[in-house]
Amino acid sequence: NIEFITEAAVNPDRRRYAVVDEAPRHYIDLDDYGDSAVYKLPRYWNQAVEKFGEDSLKAKGIVPWHIYRVYQQLKEAFLLNDPDRILRLSADLGHYVADAHVPLHTTKNYDGQLTNQVGIHGFWESRLPELFYEQYDFYVGPAMYLPNVQQTAWDIIVQSHLAVDSVLQFEKQLASANERFSFETKGKQTVKVYGQEYSQKYHRMLNGMVERQFRNSIKQTGNIWYTAWVDAGQPDLKRLIDYKPSEQELEKRKQELLLWREQTVKSRNHESTEN
């Protein structure tokens, strides 16, 4: 199903213009919370809502919490043996995990608009990979089980946010002595782009950052997929390849899942820091 997952991976971006609450799922403006926010913010959604309120959180972005939510949904899809839902959520999850690995998705200066660097977002996440991806090593090894998916989501955010200063300062430093843009023909259009020589210099200054984040996004996507499957009891996925559950069967399994949820909530809160 790699072709479907590849095509469906862009669906969250398409939904940004149709679904009201979609946009905040792609980023978090940590600097809106003050210094050291990346270390101080509550790791679990219920705790964050209690402290800041849901509307305030959504106004600043919720990607680390939403990664955990989609992981929970994917786990439930595995429990339901619902192949369509498994594939759709797997594609969605990959998108949000990848977004969390983009440093500029963790700051309100997301496109350099506050530092006279407008366009740097697409430069970092699109132009540089377009020019240099053939040099990248995408083999990251087998997926590993994650004992705490929510903490992993925050670990990703911390790593990304620590790179923000380098992303902005290196480009500003480079721009002070070099011409940023050139023109290229793409299809029938001539477009203004960051020049290849400029891009090469910036890529070199970043010292492998784009490739590292790219590789880690692949690794962590696989890890969370695998963890959701393990936490759902490791259902036989080969059996699901040509399987289409009936409406009656899906409804029965949904009722079973509701009972399982109630028992889980009674015994402990799945969003506690102990989980």
Secondary structure as the mmCIF struct_conf table of DSSP 4:
data_model
#
loop_
_struct_conf.conf_type_id
_struct_conf.id
_struct_conf.beg_label_comp_id
_struct_conf.beg_label_asym_id
_struct_conf.beg_label_seq_id
_struct_conf.end_label_comp_id
_struct_conf.end_label_asym_id
_struct_conf.end_label_seq_id
HELX_RH_AL_P HELX_RH_AL_P1 ILE A 2 ALA A 8
TURN_TY1_P TURN_TY1_P1 ALA A 9 VAL A 10
HELX_RH_AL_P HELX_RH_AL_P2 ASN A 11 ARG A 15
TURN_TY1_P TURN_TY1_P2 ARG A 16 ALA A 18
TURN_TY1_P TURN_TY1_P3 VAL A 20 GLU A 22
HELX_RH_3T_P HELX_RH_3T_P1 ALA A 23 HIS A 26
HELX_RH_3T_P HELX_RH_3T_P2 LEU A 30 TYR A 33
TURN_TY1_P TURN_TY1_P4 ASP A 35 SER A 36
HELX_RH_AL_P HELX_RH_AL_P3 ALA A 37 LYS A 40
BEND BEND1 LEU A 41 LEU A 41
BEND BEND2 ARG A 43 TYR A 44
HELX_RH_AL_P HELX_RH_AL_P4 TRP A 45 PHE A 52
HELX_RH_AL_P HELX_RH_AL_P5 GLU A 54 LYS A 60
HELX_RH_AL_P HELX_RH_AL_P6 VAL A 63 LEU A 80
TURN_TY1_P TURN_TY1_P5 ASN A 81 ASN A 81
HELX_RH_AL_P HELX_RH_AL_P7 PRO A 83 ALA A 100
TURN_TY1_P TURN_TY1_P6 HIS A 101 HIS A 101
HELX_RH_3T_P HELX_RH_3T_P3 PRO A 103 THR A 106
BEND BEND3 THR A 107 LYS A 108
TURN_TY1_P TURN_TY1_P7 TYR A 110 ASP A 111
BEND BEND4 GLY A 112 GLY A 112
TURN_TY1_P TURN_TY1_P8 GLN A 113 ASN A 116
TURN_TY1_P TURN_TY1_P9 VAL A 118 GLY A 119
HELX_RH_AL_P HELX_RH_AL_P8 ILE A 120 GLY A 122
HELX_RH_PI_P HELX_RH_PI_P1 PHE A 123 ARG A 127
HELX_RH_AL_P HELX_RH_AL_P9 LEU A 128 PHE A 132
HELX_RH_3T_P HELX_RH_3T_P4 TYR A 133 GLN A 135
BEND BEND5 PRO A 142 PRO A 142
BEND BEND6 PRO A 147 PRO A 147
HELX_RH_AL_P HELX_RH_AL_P10 VAL A 149 LEU A 162
TURN_TY1_P TURN_TY1_P10 ALA A 163 ALA A 163
HELX_RH_AL_P HELX_RH_AL_P11 VAL A 164 ALA A 175
TURN_TY1_P TURN_TY1_P11 SER A 176 ALA A 177
BEND BEND7 ASN A 178 ASN A 178
STRN STRN1 PHE A 181 LYS A 186
TURN_TY1_P TURN_TY1_P12 GLY A 187 LYS A 188
STRN STRN2 GLN A 189 TYR A 194
HELX_RH_AL_P HELX_RH_AL_P12 GLN A 196 MET A 205
TURN_TY1_P TURN_TY1_P13 LEU A 206 GLY A 208
HELX_RH_AL_P HELX_RH_AL_P13 MET A 209 ASP A 231
TURN_TY1_P TURN_TY1_P14 ALA A 232 GLY A 233
BEND BEND8 LEU A 237 LEU A 237
HELX_RH_3T_P HELX_RH_3T_P5 LYS A 238 LEU A 240
TURN_TY1_P TURN_TY1_P15 ILE A 241 ASP A 242
HELX_RH_AL_P HELX_RH_AL_P14 GLU A 247 SER A 267
TURN_TY1_P TURN_TY1_P16 HIS A 270 GLU A 271
BEND BEND9 SER A 272 SER A 272
TURN_TY1_P TURN_TY1_P17 THR A 273 GLU A 274
#
